[in-house]
Amino acid sequence: MLELQQALREFESDLRRAGKSENTVHTYVDRADRFLRYLCGDYRPGE
């Protein structure tokens, strides 16, 4: 899981370097982060 979390941080950096807006970066990263938290048991939809 640590590898996936690190890859997500790299993805976020790449998005910023590519000049994506803060809203775009947030949308892409937040959704993926939420999914990773779900896999770890740290997030349950609807709660």
C-alpha positions as CSV (number, residue, x, y, z in Angstrom):
1,M,0.0,0.0,0.0
2,L,2.9,2.4,0.7
3,E,4.0,2.0,-2.9
4,L,0.5,3.1,-4.1
5,Q,0.4,6.1,-1.7
6,Q,3.9,7.2,-2.9
7,A,2.8,6.8,-6.5
8,L,-0.2,9.0,-5.8
9,R,2.1,11.7,-4.4
10,E,4.2,11.5,-7.6
11,F,1.1,11.7,-9.7
12,E,0.1,14.8,-7.8
13,S,3.5,16.4,-8.4
14,D,3.2,15.5,-12.1
15,L,-0.2,17.1,-12.3
16,R,1.1,20.3,-10.8
17,R,4.2,20.3,-13.1
18,A,1.8,19.9,-16.0
19,G,0.1,23.1,-14.9
20,K,-3.2,21.6,-14.0
21,S,-5.5,23.8,-11.9
22,E,-5.8,23.3,-8.2
23,N,-9.4,22.1,-8.6
24,T,-8.2,19.5,-11.1
25,V,-5.4,18.3,-8.9
26,H,-7.7,18.0,-5.9
27,T,-10.3,16.1,-7.9
28,Y,-7.8,13.6,-9.3
29,V,-5.9,13.1,-6.1
30,D,-8.7,13.2,-3.6
31,R,-10.7,10.5,-5.3
32,A,-7.7,8.2,-5.6
33,D,-6.7,8.9,-2.0
34,R,-10.2,8.0,-0.9
35,F,-10.1,4.7,-2.7
36,L,-6.7,3.9,-1.2
37,R,-8.1,4.7,2.3
38,Y,-11.1,2.4,1.5
39,L,-8.7,-0.4,0.6
40,C,-6.9,0.1,3.9
41,G,-10.2,0.1,5.9
42,D,-9.8,3.8,6.8
43,Y,-12.8,5.0,4.8
44,R,-16.4,3.7,4.4
45,P,-18.7,5.3,1.9
46,G,-21.7,7.0,3.4
47,E,-20.3,7.3,6.9
